Amino acid sequence: METPELFPYQDKIIHTFLYMLLAGIIAIGLVRADERHTLIKIGCISVMVPFIYGIFIEICQIFVPTRSFELLDIFANLCGAVIGTMVILLLSLLFNKWILRQRAFSKIKM
């Protein structure tokens, strides 16, 4: 049974949003890990893992009768992974700068 679309490319927007969440969760895990990872490493891992997972899922859909392989889905997955990763990395940088300012301000106050 086909689900009705509320607007054009609805499934691509859903793909983008869900992969944004997946990449964001991976990036948060890497940012908060005990090991200190570089931003480049965090960015690469949190984009590549969802991207490769998305490709794998699309390939698996070739063998399911009611599903189909779509390159636009892979592109939407990649866009979502990049957006989610960038948001978390930017928030992480802003939060770290804020913490450093708070520490500097508290030392000056003493």
ZADO-1210 file (C-alpha; in nm, 4 decimals, padded with zeros to 6 digits):
<atoms>
<atom x="00.0000" y="00.0000" z="00.0000" code="MET" pos="1"/>
<atom x="00.1390" y="00.3366" z="-00.1067" code="GLU" pos="2"/>
<atom x="00.1458" y="00.6165" z="00.1488" code="THR" pos="3"/>
<atom x="00.0041" y="00.9439" z="00.0197" code="PRO" pos="4"/>
<atom x="00.2463" y="01.2343" z="-00.0138" code="GLU" pos="5"/>
<atom x="00.1449" y="01.5600" z="00.1516" code="LEU" pos="6"/>
<atom x="00.3914" y="01.7580" z="-00.0616" code="PHE" pos="7"/>
<atom x="00.6447" y="01.6858" z="-00.3378" code="PRO" pos="8"/>
<atom x="00.9690" y="01.5139" z="-00.2324" code="TYR" pos="9"/>
<atom x="00.8298" y="01.4461" z="00.1145" code="GLN" pos="10"/>
<atom x="01.0310" y="01.1239" z="00.1418" code="ASP" pos="11"/>
<atom x="01.3570" y="01.3066" z="00.0600" code="LYS" pos="12"/>
<atom x="01.2933" y="01.5597" z="00.3367" code="ILE" pos="13"/>
<atom x="01.2205" y="01.2757" z="00.5788" code="ILE" pos="14"/>
<atom x="01.5437" y="01.1021" z="00.4712" code="HIS" pos="15"/>
<atom x="01.7377" y="01.4241" z="00.5264" code="THR" pos="16"/>
<atom x="01.5847" y="01.4823" z="00.8707" code="PHE" pos="17"/>
<atom x="01.6388" y="01.1261" z="00.9951" code="LEU" pos="18"/>
<atom x="01.9981" y="01.1090" z="00.8743" code="TYR" pos="19"/>
<atom x="02.0582" y="01.4510" z="01.0281" code="MET" pos="20"/>
<atom x="01.9487" y="01.3018" z="01.3623" code="LEU" pos="21"/>
<atom x="02.1606" y="00.9891" z="01.3138" code="LEU" pos="22"/>
<atom x="02.4755" y="01.1862" z="01.2274" code="ALA" pos="23"/>
<atom x="02.4064" y="01.4313" z="01.5096" code="GLY" pos="24"/>
<atom x="02.3836" y="01.1498" z="01.7635" code="ILE" pos="25"/>
<atom x="02.7094" y="01.0005" z="01.6366" code="ILE" pos="26"/>
<atom x="02.8799" y="01.3411" z="01.6487" code="ALA" pos="27"/>
<atom x="02.7559" y="01.4046" z="02.0048" code="ILE" pos="28"/>
<atom x="02.8910" y="01.0653" z="02.1094" code="GLY" pos="29"/>
<atom x="03.2295" y="01.1417" z="01.9580" code="LEU" pos="30"/>
<atom x="03.2432" y="01.4944" z="02.1037" code="VAL" pos="31"/>
<atom x="03.1620" y="01.3609" z="02.4511" code="ARG" pos="32"/>
<atom x="03.3914" y="01.0565" z="02.4274" code="ALA" pos="33"/>
<atom x="03.6719" y="01.0187" z="02.6788" code="ASP" pos="34"/>
<atom x="03.9228" y="01.0188" z="02.3961" code="GLU" pos="35"/>
<atom x="03.9803" y="01.3605" z="02.2466" code="ARG" pos="36"/>
<atom x="03.9044" y="01.3416" z="01.8758" code="HIS" pos="37"/>
<atom x="03.9879" y="01.6188" z="01.6315" code="THR" pos="38"/>
<atom x="03.6986" y="01.8006" z="01.4663" code="LEU" pos="39"/>
<atom x="03.8069" y="01.6593" z="01.1304" code="ILE" pos="40"/>
<atom x="03.7917" y="01.3027" z="01.2644" code="LYS" pos="41"/>
<atom x="03.4522" y="01.3636" z="01.4274" code="ILE" pos="42"/>
<atom x="03.3222" y="01.5178" z="01.1062" code="GLY" pos="43"/>
<atom x="03.4466" y="01.2345" z="00.8856" code="CYS" pos="44"/>
<atom x="03.3157" y="00.9566" z="01.1079" code="ILE" pos="45"/>
<atom x="02.9767" y="01.1135" z="01.1744" code="SER" pos="46"/>
<atom x="02.9198" y="01.1774" z="00.8028" code="VAL" pos="47"/>
<atom x="03.0674" y="00.8577" z="00.6599" code="MET" pos="48"/>
<atom x="02.8970" y="00.6071" z="00.8936" code="VAL" pos="49"/>
<atom x="02.5398" y="00.7212" z="00.8093" code="PRO" pos="50"/>
<atom x="02.6339" y="00.7665" z="00.4430" code="PHE" pos="51"/>
<atom x="02.7687" y="00.4116" z="00.4104" code="ILE" pos="52"/>
<atom x="02.4717" y="00.2787" z="00.6084" code="TYR" pos="53"/>
<atom x="02.2351" y="00.4616" z="00.3699" code="GLY" pos="54"/>
<atom x="02.4064" y="00.3128" z="00.0650" code="ILE" pos="55"/>
<atom x="02.3822" y="-00.0332" z="00.2193" code="PHE" pos="56"/>
<atom x="02.0098" y="00.0116" z="00.2897" code="ILE" pos="57"/>
<atom x="01.9459" y="00.1350" z="-00.0654" code="GLU" pos="58"/>
<atom x="02.1304" y="-00.1663" z="-00.2106" code="ILE" pos="59"/>
<atom x="01.9253" y="-00.3999" z="00.0108" code="CYS" pos="60"/>
<atom x="01.6068" y="-00.2421" z="-00.1258" code="GLN" pos="61"/>
<atom x="01.6935" y="-00.3728" z="-00.4733" code="ILE" pos="62"/>
<atom x="01.6037" y="-00.7207" z="-00.3473" code="PHE" pos="63"/>
<atom x="01.2734" y="-00.6210" z="-00.1830" code="VAL" pos="64"/>
<atom x="00.9800" y="-00.6371" z="-00.4282" code="PRO" pos="65"/>
<atom x="00.7926" y="-00.3316" z="-00.2945" code="THR" pos="66"/>
<atom x="01.1034" y="-00.1097" z="-00.2560" code="ARG" pos="67"/>
<atom x="01.3410" y="00.0501" z="-00.5040" code="SER" pos="68"/>
<atom x="01.6959" y="00.1847" z="-00.5199" code="PHE" pos="69"/>
<atom x="01.7068" y="00.5649" z="-00.5565" code="GLU" pos="70"/>
<atom x="02.0157" y="00.7817" z="-00.5941" code="LEU" pos="71"/>
<atom x="01.8200" y="01.0818" z="-00.4654" code="LEU" pos="72"/>
<atom x="01.7648" y="00.8978" z="-00.1370" code="ASP" pos="73"/>
<atom x="02.1405" y="00.8513" z="-00.1022" code="ILE" pos="74"/>
<atom x="02.1928" y="01.2200" z="-00.1765" code="PHE" pos="75"/>
<atom x="01.9268" y="01.3180" z="00.0808" code="ALA" pos="76"/>
<atom x="02.0961" y="01.0899" z="00.3351" code="ASN" pos="77"/>
<atom x="02.4321" y="01.2545" z="00.2676" code="LEU" pos="78"/>
<atom x="02.2834" y="01.6042" z="00.2980" code="CYS" pos="79"/>
<atom x="02.1219" y="01.5122" z="00.6282" code="GLY" pos="80"/>
<atom x="02.4448" y="01.3630" z="00.7627" code="ALA" pos="81"/>
<atom x="02.6429" y="01.6737" z="00.6680" code="VAL" pos="82"/>
<atom x="02.3850" y="01.9117" z="00.8179" code="ILE" pos="83"/>
<atom x="02.3559" y="01.7127" z="01.1420" code="GLY" pos="84"/>
<atom x="02.7317" y="01.6913" z="01.1813" code="THR" pos="85"/>
<atom x="02.7854" y="02.0610" z="01.1095" code="MET" pos="86"/>
<atom x="02.5182" y="02.1663" z="01.3581" code="VAL" pos="87"/>
<atom x="02.6711" y="01.9579" z="01.6377" code="ILE" pos="88"/>
<atom x="03.0272" y="02.0676" z="01.5593" code="LEU" pos="89"/>
<atom x="02.9266" y="02.4350" z="01.5510" code="LEU" pos="90"/>
<atom x="02.7331" y="02.4025" z="01.8767" code="LEU" pos="91"/>
<atom x="03.0294" y="02.2224" z="02.0306" code="SER" pos="92"/>
<atom x="03.2676" y="02.5003" z="01.9288" code="LEU" pos="93"/>
<atom x="03.0331" y="02.7707" z="02.0586" code="LEU" pos="94"/>
<atom x="02.9786" y="02.5854" z="02.3861" code="PHE" pos="95"/>
<atom x="03.3539" y="02.5361" z="02.4375" code="ASN" pos="96"/>
<atom x="03.4189" y="02.9061" z="02.3752" code="LYS" pos="97"/>
<atom x="03.1440" y="02.9956" z="02.6219" code="TRP" pos="98"/>
<atom x="03.2950" y="02.7671" z="02.8879" code="ILE" pos="99"/>
<atom x="03.6402" y="02.9181" z="02.8339" code="LEU" pos="100"/>
<atom x="03.4982" y="03.2689" z="02.8701" code="ARG" pos="101"/>
<atom x="03.3163" y="03.1719" z="03.1892" code="GLN" pos="102"/>
<atom x="03.6358" y="03.0279" z="03.3354" code="ARG" pos="103"/>
<atom x="03.8368" y="03.3346" z="03.2360" code="ALA" pos="104"/>
<atom x="03.5704" y="03.5647" z="03.3800" code="PHE" pos="105"/>
<atom x="03.5587" y="03.3712" z="03.7091" code="SER" pos="106"/>
<atom x="03.9411" y="03.3958" z="03.7431" code="LYS" pos="107"/>
<atom x="03.9278" y="03.7719" z="03.6852" code="ILE" pos="108"/>
<atom x="03.6502" y="03.8098" z="03.9407" code="LYS" pos="109"/>
<atom x="03.8534" y="03.6382" z="04.2144" code="MET" pos="110"/>
</atoms>
